Amino acid sequence: MHLPDLKGVRSASENLKDVSIVTPLTLNERLSIEYNSRVFLKREDLQKVRSFKIRGAFNKIKSIDFNNSKDKRIICASAGNHAQGFAFSCNKLKIFGTVYMPETTPKQKVERVKMFGGDFIKINLSGDNFDDAQKEAQKHLTDDITFIHPFDDIKVIEGQGTVALEILDQIDKHFDYLIVPIGGGGLISGIITVFKELSPKTKIIGVEAQGAPAMSESIQQNKIIRLDKIDNFVDGVSIRKIGKIPFKLCKDYLDDLLLVPEGKICQTILELYNKDGIVVEPAGAIGISALEMYHKKFTKKNVGILICGGNNDITRMAEIKERALVYSNLKHYFIVKFPQRKGALKEFVNNVIGENDDITFFEYVKKNNRDYTSAIVGIELKFSKDLNQLTQKMKESGFFGEYLNDKPETLRFLI
């Protein structure tokens, strides 16, 4: 199998001059103090298209020989960020392209694809996730159309690897650990290509969303597998099937691979915004989320974390807050049984709900029982330790019906 190499990454760096920007590598004092290490953030959320994807997309498109054809046409499939890099590149190089995106893509990302591509881009929304969009795109491939793969392509990977060249130019001492998000595997493949040659002592730690562990499952089974089901919440890294090149490089060179719960990622998004003034998308927060899981291994070390994107749709913030509260054990959903008698709801509010707790969701689900009326009730606690007391009061008073937080198939309809 032909693999990306350092020479190709350096060539990509030349191609990207005056196209991508050299993004900052900044020491984050809050995280450094909290985890007793020097924690640096590589801010690809500040890139021209607010993600690293412009690097791989432009390098690939720039490398294509169209044989001077006037009918230059290319297509891609993307959950959002690759599409923006693709659109920017099409506009810059004056090449017509079509982007196939999931119908679930945040509106903000779709609008930015239109903005970057201008008259050179057509958008086709199809399916529920990246894999569905990719299938639709491949139906339209002909000999005259080139498919720009988001991660399983040497030129794309070498373009993403330019991030690593920048990091090594910016750091004063070598990194002991570098934490990198994994979706399809293009970014981490580019990082590995550079670091295994120029900084082989640095341990490369990959991070996936718990609901989309395609790389983790493939490495465990020693073959590329396709996940039957994924959680699309962390849309930038939610992939059913990784690429062949990323699988080979990660299997051979990755030092560790972590899975991070989606709720933890939501906590990190809110913390970055409230404490650091940094706006990231879920995929951009995933590396920092891994710190808490891994920090005992790198006390007093140099740690780099790649923030891969900042394309967060503001309309998602309510869901992000909700998921964070549920993960923190501060938001709980119950089926509550109210006796068919006057004053039952008042009794529940006055005698069961704690003085520091709030009812944030209430919806009747069954009204035709002669003895009870059932409702789904969402309760936000001030302190997570109060859950047991709340549940006990509900049971003693006869209001308890069912606890829903430990039923993910039901809970996903509520948050």
TIZANU-936485 format. One record per residue (C-alpha): residue number from 0; x, y, z. Coordinates in steps of 0.001 Angstrom, whole numbers. Layout:
N
{node NUM,{X,Y,Z}}
...
***
This chain:
415
{node 0,{0,0,0}}
{node 1,{1337,3417,-984}}
{node 2,{1381,5729,2041}}
{node 3,{1792,9484,2542}}
{node 4,{5317,10657,3279}}
{node 5,{7175,13629,4713}}
{node 6,{8267,14843,1281}}
{node 7,{4622,14984,222}}
{node 8,{3668,16924,3362}}
{node 9,{6387,19483,2683}}
{node 10,{5191,19800,-911}}
{node 11,{1662,20344,411}}
{node 12,{2982,23087,2668}}
{node 13,{4260,24917,-422}}
{node 14,{911,24455,-2169}}
{node 15,{-913,25934,803}}
{node 16,{1102,29150,1024}}
{node 17,{-1298,32100,689}}
{node 18,{-4243,29668,1051}}
{node 19,{-4363,28387,4630}}
{node 20,{-3067,30388,7579}}
{node 21,{-515,29341,10179}}
{node 22,{-2822,28909,13164}}
{node 23,{-1656,29745,16707}}
{node 24,{-254,27206,19131}}
{node 25,{-1135,28712,22503}}
{node 26,{-355,27741,26092}}
{node 27,{-3642,27437,27974}}
{node 28,{-2935,28535,31523}}
{node 29,{-6212,27265,32993}}
{node 30,{-5746,23718,31702}}
{node 31,{-2033,23767,32511}}
{node 32,{-2734,24588,36164}}
{node 33,{-5639,22144,36386}}
{node 34,{-3644,19211,34981}}
{node 35,{-174,20138,36271}}
{node 36,{1370,20145,32793}}
{node 37,{2074,22582,29974}}
{node 38,{-1046,22225,27855}}
{node 39,{-933,23784,24387}}
{node 40,{-3883,24204,22027}}
{node 41,{-3360,24142,18257}}
{node 42,{-6158,26461,17141}}
{node 43,{-7393,25108,13814}}
{node 44,{-10772,26594,14764}}
{node 45,{-9156,29900,13684}}
{node 46,{-8362,28597,10186}}
{node 47,{-9969,30364,7189}}
{node 48,{-12844,27879,7052}}
{node 49,{-12733,27380,10849}}
{node 50,{-11260,23890,10504}}
{node 51,{-8155,22091,9262}}
{node 52,{-10055,20614,6303}}
{node 53,{-8999,23345,3901}}
{node 54,{-5468,21931,3988}}
{node 55,{-6279,18484,2618}}
{node 56,{-9000,19571,206}}
{node 57,{-6909,22283,-1473}}
{node 58,{-3786,20123,-1697}}
{node 59,{-5741,17319,-3366}}
{node 60,{-7592,19522,-5856}}
{node 61,{-4416,21446,-6676}}
{node 62,{-2689,18161,-7551}}
{node 63,{-5285,16974,-10086}}
{node 64,{-4263,17001,-13767}}
{node 65,{-7369,17919,-15724}}
{node 66,{-5495,17662,-19062}}
{node 67,{-6464,21252,-19829}}
{node 68,{-10123,20221,-20012}}
{node 69,{-12540,23145,-19916}}
{node 70,{-15090,20909,-18164}}
{node 71,{-13348,20550,-14823}}
{node 72,{-15765,18899,-12385}}
{node 73,{-15206,17435,-8958}}
{node 74,{-17482,16171,-6177}}
{node 75,{-17163,15392,-2491}}
{node 76,{-19173,14035,425}}
{node 77,{-18956,15726,3795}}
{node 78,{-20637,16263,7143}}
{node 79,{-19694,19936,6874}}
{node 80,{-16052,20904,7382}}
{node 81,{-14528,19058,4407}}
{node 82,{-17300,20615,2317}}
{node 83,{-16208,24099,3372}}
{node 84,{-12574,23423,2530}}
{node 85,{-13690,21876,-761}}
{node 86,{-15915,24870,-1590}}
{node 87,{-13181,27381,-764}}
{node 88,{-10736,25465,-2967}}
{node 89,{-13182,25278,-5886}}
{node 90,{-13697,29031,-5755}}
{node 91,{-9984,29724,-5420}}
{node 92,{-9015,27416,-8316}}
{node 93,{-12093,28219,-10463}}
{node 94,{-13253,24612,-10663}}
{node 95,{-16919,23573,-10511}}
{node 96,{-17800,21197,-7681}}
{node 97,{-20805,19473,-6137}}
{node 98,{-21006,18790,-2412}}
{node 99,{-23104,15930,-1026}}
{node 100,{-23989,16562,2621}}
{node 101,{-26291,14777,5103}}
{node 102,{-29709,16355,5515}}
{node 103,{-28894,16556,9238}}
{node 104,{-25941,18926,8631}}
{node 105,{-26258,22050,10823}}
{node 106,{-27665,24942,8788}}
{node 107,{-24685,27094,9708}}
{node 108,{-22313,24706,7924}}
{node 109,{-24512,24532,4809}}
{node 110,{-24655,28335,4594}}
{node 111,{-20901,28627,4950}}
{node 112,{-20359,26119,2118}}
{node 113,{-22513,28357,-96}}
{node 114,{-20553,31421,1001}}
{node 115,{-17109,29911,372}}
{node 116,{-18017,28259,-2925}}
{node 117,{-20006,31032,-4528}}
{node 118,{-20950,30289,-8145}}
{node 119,{-18576,27310,-8272}}
{node 120,{-20504,25110,-5821}}
{node 121,{-23728,23108,-5955}}
{node 122,{-25066,21494,-2762}}
{node 123,{-27000,18221,-2586}}
{node 124,{-28444,17218,799}}
{node 125,{-28958,13459,1108}}
{node 126,{-29303,10904,3917}}
{node 127,{-28884,11059,7674}}
{node 128,{-25089,10901,7998}}
{node 129,{-21776,11128,6146}}
{node 130,{-21928,7560,4878}}
{node 131,{-25350,8134,3289}}
{node 132,{-24076,11293,1599}}
{node 133,{-20992,9466,325}}
{node 134,{-23118,6694,-1196}}
{node 135,{-25199,9289,-3019}}
{node 136,{-22093,11060,-4294}}
{node 137,{-20585,7860,-5651}}
{node 138,{-23747,7202,-7673}}
{node 139,{-22872,10260,-9757}}
{node 140,{-19238,9410,-10482}}
{node 141,{-18230,9238,-14153}}
{node 142,{-14914,9246,-16015}}
{node 143,{-15189,13039,-16235}}
{node 144,{-15748,13618,-12515}}
{node 145,{-13142,13307,-9743}}
{node 146,{-14189,12371,-6196}}
{node 147,{-12322,14270,-3467}}
{node 148,{-12285,11899,-521}}
{node 149,{-12335,13585,2906}}
{node 150,{-9794,11279,4551}}
{node 151,{-8739,8156,2613}}
{node 152,{-6461,9850,84}}
{node 153,{-2704,10403,126}}
{node 154,{-2804,14024,-1072}}
{node 155,{-5566,14878,1400}}
{node 156,{-3616,13293,4255}}
{node 157,{-413,15070,3253}}
{node 158,{-2337,18343,3266}}
{node 159,{-3616,17661,6788}}
{node 160,{-64,16796,7820}}
{node 161,{977,20429,7345}}
{node 162,{-605,21036,10766}}
{node 163,{2146,18875,12251}}
{node 164,{4911,20799,10476}}
{node 165,{3538,24012,11961}}
{node 166,{3357,22524,15457}}
{node 167,{6998,21449,15335}}
{node 168,{8025,24923,14173}}
{node 169,{6030,26565,16973}}
{node 170,{6865,24458,20031}}
{node 171,{9950,25363,22085}}
{node 172,{10381,21795,23383}}
{node 173,{9121,18546,21916}}
{node 174,{5682,17338,22964}}
{node 175,{5529,14341,25257}}
{node 176,{1935,13749,24165}}
{node 177,{-157,14996,21256}}
{node 178,{-3921,14425,21451}}
{node 179,{-5717,14299,18102}}
{node 180,{-9408,13780,17178}}
{node 181,{-10303,10850,14919}}
{node 182,{-13216,10630,12528}}
{node 183,{-12272,8968,9266}}
{node 184,{-8614,9251,10232}}
{node 185,{-7187,11733,7719}}
{node 186,{-5944,14295,10238}}
{node 187,{-4264,11858,12595}}
{node 188,{-2697,10078,9600}}
{node 189,{-1083,13332,8528}}
{node 190,{104,13957,12094}}
{node 191,{1592,10450,12329}}
{node 192,{3327,10827,8948}}
{node 193,{5252,13845,10224}}
{node 194,{5804,12981,13884}}
{node 195,{7083,9454,13307}}
{node 196,{9916,11010,11287}}
{node 197,{10614,14293,13053}}
{node 198,{9470,13690,16647}}
{node 199,{9302,9920,17172}}
{node 200,{9369,10159,20991}}
{node 201,{6068,12057,21054}}
{node 202,{3204,9748,21965}}
{node 203,{237,10217,19619}}
{node 204,{-3112,9759,21392}}
{node 205,{-6210,9392,19232}}
{node 206,{-9668,10343,20491}}
{node 207,{-13051,9196,19178}}
{node 208,{-16594,9969,20233}}
{node 209,{-18049,7109,22254}}
{node 210,{-21028,6911,19927}}
{node 211,{-18909,6460,16783}}
{node 212,{-15887,4244,17615}}
{node 213,{-15054,3128,14057}}
{node 214,{-11257,3254,14470}}
{node 215,{-11311,1659,17910}}
{node 216,{-13494,-1241,16780}}
{node 217,{-11403,-1765,13634}}
{node 218,{-8112,-1888,15532}}
{node 219,{-9590,-4286,18108}}
{node 220,{-10770,-6622,15353}}
{node 221,{-7617,-6116,13251}}
{node 222,{-9701,-5264,10194}}
{node 223,{-11758,-2356,8939}}
{node 224,{-15325,-2766,10124}}
{node 225,{-18440,-764,9348}}
{node 226,{-20481,284,12366}}
{node 227,{-24153,-588,12083}}
{node 228,{-25214,2320,14257}}
{node 229,{-23625,5599,15357}}
{node 230,{-24524,8692,17355}}
{node 231,{-24307,11644,14927}}
{node 232,{-24114,14315,17633}}
{node 233,{-20353,14889,17202}}
{node 234,{-20967,15283,13488}}
{node 235,{-17394,16209,12553}}
{node 236,{-16063,12793,13641}}
{node 237,{-19138,10555,13372}}
{node 238,{-18106,8015,10743}}
{node 239,{-19349,4460,10245}}
{node 240,{-16236,3282,8385}}
{node 241,{-12664,4579,8476}}
{node 242,{-10246,4717,5545}}
{node 243,{-7728,2055,4524}}
{node 244,{-4715,4362,4784}}
{node 245,{-5694,5745,8222}}
{node 246,{-6317,2205,9479}}
{node 247,{-2838,1102,8433}}
{node 248,{-1083,4118,9981}}
{node 249,{-3095,4130,13210}}
{node 250,{-2758,380,13708}}
{node 251,{1017,610,13319}}
{node 252,{1850,3917,15020}}
{node 253,{-942,5084,17335}}
{node 254,{177,4960,20983}}
{node 255,{-3293,4979,22520}}
{node 256,{-6928,5483,21586}}
{node 257,{-9599,6913,23885}}
{node 258,{-13391,7042,23644}}
{node 259,{-15063,10147,25073}}
{node 260,{-18780,10288,26012}}
{node 261,{-20823,12859,24099}}
{node 262,{-22016,14403,27363}}
{node 263,{-18431,15029,28459}}
{node 264,{-17757,16751,25130}}
{node 265,{-20738,19025,25798}}
{node 266,{-19308,19925,29208}}
{node 267,{-16047,20891,27532}}
{node 268,{-17779,23069,24923}}
{node 269,{-19484,25063,27672}}
{node 270,{-16307,25337,29772}}
{node 271,{-14254,26582,26814}}
{node 272,{-16866,29216,26059}}
{node 273,{-17487,30344,29642}}
{node 274,{-13899,30176,30947}}
{node 275,{-11702,30769,27883}}
{node 276,{-13959,32577,25418}}
{node 277,{-13305,29861,22811}}
{node 278,{-16143,28727,20533}}
{node 279,{-15701,25165,19260}}
{node 280,{-17861,22535,17623}}
{node 281,{-18256,19145,19334}}
{node 282,{-15411,17575,17321}}
{node 283,{-13186,20510,18260}}
{node 284,{-13731,19896,21970}}
{node 285,{-13098,16168,21967}}
{node 286,{-9331,16339,22553}}
{node 287,{-9668,18560,25611}}
{node 288,{-12404,16260,26925}}
{node 289,{-9861,13442,26903}}
{node 290,{-7557,15308,29305}}
{node 291,{-9543,14319,32373}}
{node 292,{-9424,10658,31336}}
{node 293,{-5701,10654,30644}}
{node 294,{-4083,13350,32760}}
{node 295,{-2622,11033,35434}}
{node 296,{-202,9734,32805}}
{node 297,{1288,13100,31950}}
{node 298,{1927,15101,35093}}
{node 299,{4530,17815,34403}}
{node 300,{4650,16996,30691}}
{node 301,{4340,18977,27474}}
{node 302,{923,18167,26028}}
{node 303,{-480,19329,22722}}
{node 304,{-4182,19187,21835}}
{node 305,{-5544,19839,18393}}
{node 306,{-8767,21856,18277}}
{node 307,{-9874,20720,14853}}
{node 308,{-12864,22978,14231}}
{node 309,{-15029,25852,15415}}
{node 310,{-18110,25541,13200}}
{node 311,{-20676,25325,15974}}
{node 312,{-24266,26189,15154}}
{node 313,{-25576,28471,17902}}
{node 314,{-28998,26803,17640}}
{node 315,{-27436,23620,19058}}
{node 316,{-26456,25238,22350}}
{node 317,{-29671,24252,24133}}
{node 318,{-29057,20601,23271}}
{node 319,{-25395,20918,24267}}
{node 320,{-26354,22320,27669}}
{node 321,{-28963,19576,28131}}
{node 322,{-26508,16786,27314}}
{node 323,{-23921,18323,29641}}
{node 324,{-26406,18459,32525}}
{node 325,{-27470,14846,31996}}
{node 326,{-23830,13717,31874}}
{node 327,{-23125,15676,35088}}
{node 328,{-26026,13909,36841}}
{node 329,{-27770,17240,37309}}
{node 330,{-30681,16650,34912}}
{node 331,{-32995,13675,35379}}
{node 332,{-36109,12433,33655}}
{node 333,{-38846,10370,35282}}
{node 334,{-42234,8970,34487}}
{node 335,{-44244,10299,37410}}
{node 336,{-47606,8816,38413}}
{node 337,{-50056,11414,39713}}
{node 338,{-53091,10055,41589}}
{node 339,{-56420,11191,40121}}
{node 340,{-57233,13463,43049}}
{node 341,{-57252,17167,43707}}
{node 342,{-53942,18661,44873}}
{node 343,{-51672,15802,43713}}
{node 344,{-49466,18039,41564}}
{node 345,{-49199,20629,44344}}
{node 346,{-48193,17888,46783}}
{node 347,{-45486,16677,44368}}
{node 348,{-44039,20183,43967}}
{node 349,{-44196,21116,47656}}
{node 350,{-43241,17837,49321}}
{node 351,{-41088,15937,46829}}
{node 352,{-39112,18468,44777}}
{node 353,{-36191,19928,46747}}
{node 354,{-36014,23663,47374}}
{node 355,{-32913,23917,45152}}
{node 356,{-34400,21838,42317}}
{node 357,{-36385,22916,39255}}
{node 358,{-38927,21205,37011}}
{node 359,{-37716,22000,33491}}
{node 360,{-39890,19603,31496}}
{node 361,{-43426,18399,32026}}
{node 362,{-45661,16525,29609}}
{node 363,{-48630,14246,30252}}
{node 364,{-48334,10898,28503}}
{node 365,{-51473,9087,29715}}
{node 366,{-54699,10689,30895}}
{node 367,{-57307,7956,30586}}
{node 368,{-56405,5828,33599}}
{node 369,{-59075,6156,36296}}
{node 370,{-56528,5880,39126}}
{node 371,{-53408,7659,37837}}
{node 372,{-52279,10236,35305}}
{node 373,{-48701,9707,34079}}
{node 374,{-46331,12454,32998}}
{node 375,{-42737,12701,31835}}
{node 376,{-41019,15121,34189}}
{node 377,{-37528,16586,33777}}
{node 378,{-35913,17804,36995}}
{node 379,{-32698,19827,37243}}
{node 380,{-30801,19433,40509}}
{node 381,{-28413,21905,42043}}
{node 382,{-26335,19078,43491}}
{node 383,{-25979,15640,41886}}
{node 384,{-25886,13977,45321}}
{node 385,{-29568,14915,45825}}
{node 386,{-30804,12328,43291}}
{node 387,{-31136,9478,45775}}
{node 388,{-33133,11608,48204}}
{node 389,{-35426,12811,45398}}
{node 390,{-36049,9282,44146}}
{node 391,{-36734,8011,47668}}
{node 392,{-39289,10775,48310}}
{node 393,{-41043,9963,45042}}
{node 394,{-41285,6285,45974}}
{node 395,{-42466,6968,49538}}
{node 396,{-45173,9321,48260}}
{node 397,{-46315,6940,45522}}
{node 398,{-45320,9224,42648}}
{node 399,{-42454,7159,41235}}
{node 400,{-43160,5432,37972}}
{node 401,{-39885,4955,36092}}
{node 402,{-36398,6475,35844}}
{node 403,{-35524,7324,32237}}
{node 404,{-31876,8455,32285}}
{node 405,{-30640,4872,32129}}
{node 406,{-32820,4154,29076}}
{node 407,{-30845,5726,26203}}
{node 408,{-33352,4838,23487}}
{node 409,{-36061,6753,25355}}
{node 410,{-33791,9551,26563}}
{node 411,{-32633,10489,23067}}
{node 412,{-36170,11654,22267}}
{node 413,{-36064,14068,25211}}
{node 414,{-32691,15785,24745}}
***
